[in-house]
Amino acid sequence: MLKNKLSYMNLLDSDGQVSMLYGVRSTPMKMLIGKDGNLVAAALGYRDWKQDEFIQLIDTLVNE
């Protein structure tokens, strides 16, 4: 993500609206939301986002 100079947002869903919209079932939950607002990928619990599969997914999304 550093090579593309991307940043990401951490959100606190204090009223539960986003959880209901995207179907969050537990925390922590990480989601990748596409430019169109649709859910692209989700992961329950801890994930090491430096793994090749996640880096490739993010690179693919950035280059769309």
ZABA-812151 format. One line per field, with one value per residue: chain; x, y, z of N, C-alpha, C in turn. Coordinates in Angstrom, 1 decimal. Layout:
BEGIN
tiza c(A ...);
n.x c(X ...);
n.y c(Y ...);
n.z c(Z ...);
ca.x c(X ...);
ca.y c(Y ...);
ca.z c(Z ...);
c.x c(X ...);
c.y c(Y ...);
c.z c(Z ...);
***
This chain:
BEGIN
tiza c(A A A A A A A A A A A A A A A A A A A A A A A A A A A A A A A A A A A A A A A A A A A A A A A A A A A A A A A A A A A A A A A A);
n.x c(0.8 2.1 3.6 1.7 0.8 -1.5 -4.2 -6.1 -9.3 -10.4 -13.3 -15.8 -18.7 -21.0 -23.8 -24.6 -25.5 -23.9 -23.0 -25.3 -25.9 -23.7 -23.7 -22.3 -21.1 -19.6 -16.9 -13.3 -13.8 -12.8 -13.2 -13.1 -14.1 -15.4 -14.9 -17.4 -19.0 -19.7 -19.3 -16.2 -14.4 -14.2 -13.1 -13.2 -12.1 -8.6 -6.3 -3.4 -2.5 -0.4 0.1 0.6 -1.8 -3.6 -2.3 -2.2 -4.9 -5.6 -3.9 -5.0 -7.6 -6.9 -5.8 -8.0);
n.y c(-1.2 1.1 1.8 2.7 4.9 4.9 5.3 4.2 4.0 3.8 2.9 3.7 2.3 3.5 3.6 1.3 1.2 0.9 -1.7 -3.2 -2.6 -3.9 -6.4 -7.2 -9.6 -10.1 -8.9 -8.3 -7.1 -6.9 -5.1 -4.7 -2.2 -1.4 1.1 1.7 1.3 -1.2 -4.3 -5.9 -7.7 -9.6 -10.2 -12.0 -11.5 -11.4 -10.6 -10.9 -8.4 -8.2 -10.4 -12.3 -12.9 -11.0 -8.6 -8.9 -8.8 -6.2 -4.7 -5.4 -4.2 -1.5 -1.0 -1.2);
n.z c(0.0 0.5 -1.7 -3.5 -2.3 -0.6 1.7 4.5 6.0 9.4 10.9 13.4 14.2 15.8 16.0 14.7 12.0 9.7 10.2 9.9 7.2 5.8 6.8 9.2 11.5 13.7 15.7 15.8 12.5 9.2 6.2 2.7 0.7 -2.4 -5.0 -5.9 -3.6 -3.0 -1.2 -1.4 -0.2 2.8 6.2 9.1 12.4 13.4 10.8 8.9 6.9 5.3 3.9 0.9 -0.7 0.2 -0.5 -3.3 -3.9 -3.1 -4.8 -7.3 -7.1 -6.8 -9.3 -11.0);
ca.x c(0.0 2.9 4.0 0.6 0.5 -2.9 -4.5 -7.4 -10.1 -10.9 -14.6 -16.5 -20.1 -21.6 -25.2 -24.9 -26.0 -22.9 -23.0 -26.5 -25.8 -22.8 -23.9 -21.2 -21.6 -18.7 -15.7 -13.1 -14.1 -12.2 -13.9 -12.7 -15.3 -15.0 -15.2 -18.9 -19.6 -20.0 -18.3 -15.4 -13.9 -14.3 -12.4 -13.5 -11.0 -7.3 -5.7 -2.1 -2.8 0.8 0.2 0.6 -3.1 -4.3 -1.6 -2.6 -6.3 -5.6 -3.3 -6.0 -8.6 -6.4 -5.6 -9.2);
ca.y c(0.0 2.3 2.1 3.4 6.0 4.7 5.3 3.6 4.6 3.0 3.5 3.2 2.2 3.6 3.3 0.0 1.4 0.2 -3.2 -3.7 -2.5 -4.8 -7.7 -7.5 -10.5 -10.1 -7.9 -7.4 -7.5 -6.0 -5.1 -3.9 -1.6 -0.9 2.5 1.8 1.2 -2.6 -5.1 -6.7 -8.8 -9.4 -11.1 -12.0 -11.7 -10.9 -11.0 -10.2 -7.9 -8.2 -11.7 -12.1 -12.9 -9.7 -7.6 -9.0 -8.4 -4.7 -4.2 -5.6 -3.3 -0.2 -0.8 -1.2);
ca.z c(0.0 0.6 -3.0 -4.2 -1.4 -0.2 3.1 4.7 7.1 10.4 11.3 14.5 13.9 17.1 15.9 14.0 10.6 8.8 10.5 9.3 5.8 5.2 7.4 10.2 12.4 14.8 15.7 14.7 11.1 8.2 4.9 1.6 0.0 -3.7 -5.3 -6.1 -2.4 -2.8 -0.5 -2.2 0.6 4.3 7.0 10.5 13.3 13.0 9.6 8.5 5.6 4.5 3.2 -0.6 -1.2 0.4 -1.3 -4.7 -4.0 -3.0 -6.0 -8.3 -6.9 -7.1 -10.7 -11.8);
c.x c(0.9 3.3 3.0 0.2 -1.0 -3.0 -5.8 -8.0 -10.5 -12.2 -15.1 -18.0 -20.9 -23.1 -25.6 -25.4 -25.2 -22.9 -24.2 -26.4 -24.9 -22.8 -22.8 -21.8 -20.8 -17.6 -14.5 -13.4 -13.5 -12.9 -13.2 -13.9 -14.8 -15.4 -16.7 -19.7 -20.0 -18.9 -17.6 -14.8 -14.1 -13.6 -12.8 -12.3 -9.7 -6.9 -4.4 -2.3 -1.5 1.0 0.0 -0.9 -3.8 -3.6 -2.0 -4.0 -6.4 -5.0 -4.3 -7.1 -8.1 -6.2 -6.8 -9.6);
c.y c(1.3 2.7 2.9 4.6 6.0 4.9 4.6 4.2 3.5 3.7 2.9 3.4 2.3 3.3 2.1 0.1 0.7 -1.3 -3.8 -3.7 -3.6 -6.2 -8.1 -8.4 -10.6 -9.1 -8.6 -8.0 -6.4 -6.2 -4.2 -3.5 -1.0 0.5 2.8 1.6 -0.3 -3.3 -6.0 -7.9 -8.5 -10.5 -10.9 -12.2 -11.1 -11.4 -10.2 -9.7 -7.8 -9.5 -11.5 -12.0 -11.6 -8.6 -7.6 -8.5 -6.8 -4.1 -4.3 -4.5 -1.8 0.0 -1.0 0.1);
c.z c(0.0 -0.8 -3.8 -3.4 -1.0 1.3 3.3 6.0 8.1 10.9 12.6 14.2 15.1 17.1 15.2 12.6 9.6 9.0 9.8 7.8 5.2 5.9 8.4 11.2 13.7 14.7 16.2 13.3 10.2 6.9 3.9 0.8 -1.3 -3.9 -5.5 -4.8 -2.1 -2.0 -1.4 -1.5 2.0 5.0 8.5 11.3 12.7 11.6 9.4 7.1 4.8 3.8 1.7 -1.1 -1.0 -0.4 -2.8 -4.9 -4.0 -4.3 -7.2 -8.3 -7.2 -8.5 -11.6 -12.4);
***
